[in-house]
Amino acid sequence: MTTAVLLLNADYSPIKVIPWEKAVCLILDAKARLVTGYAGKMLHSANKAMEWPAVVALIRYASVSNKVRFNRSNLLARDGYQCQYCGVLPKTQGGSPNLEDLTLDHVVPRAQSRNGEVVLPWGSRKRVSVTCWENVVAACTDCNARKADRTPDQAKMKLMRIPHRPTPWDAVRMTLIKMKVPREWASYLPEDSAWRDYWDVELDAD
């Protein structure tokens, strides 16, 4: 069973996943309150016993700016280890994502960049670096080869969703997709979270 702890803001919105030691320090320093503990699991010291925290909430609201490092592992996690063109989620026999079958695709290809920048083909047609959150998606090897040095429109392919810089909730979700989600966290995940009713996610990309 995991001993990680889901940290909530004072309004009970998820912030991030933290080690249990950090959660205990926050509680003892009166910076957080215990919301729920792991059933039947206790922490003991020389003169005190307490529930092993599963979910804790900050006493005072904190501004959140969960910045996610732009790298292959995090980008695949943002996209749920799923090809953003055909929707395939390649898995190994053990059920983990088969990362060898996933590539990173530049939506507007490098070949069409100018001075290392491209114009996004949606919304305000924002100009961005060719390699950034907004212009790179997970793609299976077949879709990447089919698209080649073309935009999705040029290749007559459709993106499942527009790529974006991760939000604070994305940062939490990207942590959850890499671990088994405890049942004790269920009530504190957003209603649109795929993990509210799914407790077997063990997709470790590291």
N, C-alpha and C positions, 0 to 999 in steps of 0.2 A: 504493500500500500504506500502511496506517495505521502511524504511529509511536507510537501510544499504548501504554501499558504496563499490564498487569493486575497489581495489587498484592495479594499474598497475606499473610495473617497467618502467624505462626510455625508454626501447625498446618496451613498450606496451604489454609485456607478463604479465598475471595475477599473482599476488603475493598472495593476500588473501582478505578476506572480513573484513571490519573494520566498527566501529560505525561512524555515520555521524559527531559526535563531533570531533573525531580524524581527519577525513578528512578536516574539516574546519580549525583545528589548523595547519595542514600541509600546507594548502593553504595560510593562513595568515602569516605563518613563511617562506613562499617562498621555501618550500621544495617539494611542489607538485603543479601541475596545474590542473585546472578544465578541464576535457575532455568533459563531458556531464552532464547535470542536469536532474532531474525528471521534466517532462513536466508539466507546470502550477503550480509548487511548489516552493515557495520562502522562504528564511530565512531573517528575519528583525532584526536589532538592532536599537539603538536610532537614529543613523545617517547614516545607510547604509543598503542596501538590496543586496542580492546575490542569484543566483540560488541554489536550494537545490542540493548538489552534488550527482550524481548517480555513476559516474566513475571519478577517479582522477589518475594522473600519476606522479611518482616521477620525479623531475627535474634532479637528478643525479642517475646514475645506482647504484643499491645496490645488493650485493651478497645475495642470498637467500638460507636459510637452514631450510625451514619449517619442523621442527621436530614434528612428530605426536606421541602423547602418545599411547603406545600399551595397548589398553583395548577393551572390548567387543563392545562398541558403535562404536569406530573408525574402528574396523576390519569389522563389518557389513557394515559400510558406505563405506569402501574401496571396498568391494565386491558388492556394489550396492543393499544390502539386498536381494541377490539372491543366491540360493544354487549353489555352484561351481561344483556340480556333475550332477544334472538333469536340472538346469536352472530355477527352479520354483522360483517365487517371491511372497511368501505368503502375502496376504493383508487382512486387516480388512474390514468390510463393509464400513467404512469411507474412505478407500483408502490408509491409512497409512500401513506401513509394520507390519505384525503380528509377532512381535519378539518372541512370545511364540513358534512359529513353526520353528524358526531358532536356530541352535546350533553352537558351535565352534568345529571344527574337527581338530585333529592333523593328518596331511597328513601321516607322518611316526609316528605311534602311540607310546604312552608312553611305552607300553609293549615291544617295540623293541628298546628302548633307552638304552644307556650305560653311566653311570655317568651323567645323565641328558642331554645327547647330542644325536643327530641322524645325519646320513649322508643323505643329500638330494638326491633323486633318479634321478636328472637331471643335465645337465651342467657339471660343474667341480666336482660334488659330494661333495659339501661343507659341512663341519661339523658345525652344529649350535645347539643352545639350543633347546630342544624339544618344548618349548613354546616361539615362536617368530613369527615375521611377515612372515618369509619365510616358516614356517611349520604349520601354522594354517589358516583355511579357514572357511567361512560360509557354513553351510550345513543344509538342512532340516532334521527333525527328522527321516524320513524314510530312507534317504540316510546314515545318521550317524549310524543308527541301522544296516543297511545292510552291511556297510563297517566294522563295529566293530573294532577289534584290528588288522587290516590288512592295508597294503599299498594299494593305488588305483590299482596297477598292480595285487596284490595278490587277490583283491576283484573283478578284472575285471571291474573296474570303471575308467572313464576318467575325469580328471580335465578340466574344461572349460578354465582356464588360470593358469599359474604358479604363486603362491603367491609371493609377493615382498614387500619390505619396501617401504612405500609411497614416491613418488617423490614430489617436490614442487607443480607441477600441480595437483597431486593426493590430496594434502592437500587442495587446492582450491576446487576441485571437491567434496571432502568429505563434505565441508561446504555447497556447493550448493545443494547437494542431501537432505539436512536437511531443506531447505527453499524454498519459492516461488521465482523463479528467475525473476527479472524485465526485461522487454523488452529492456530497455535502455542499458543493458549489452551485448546484442546479438552480436554486431560487434566485441567485445573484448574477446570473448571466442574462444578457439582453434577450428579449423574446424571439428575436430573429437569429439567435445563435444556433448553429447546427449542433452544438454540444449540450444543449439543455436536456435532450432525451437520448444522448448517445455517449456511452461510457467505455468504449473500447478503442479510443483513438490513441494508438501508439506508433506515431509516425516520426521517428527521430531522424532528422536529416543530417545530423552532425556526425 
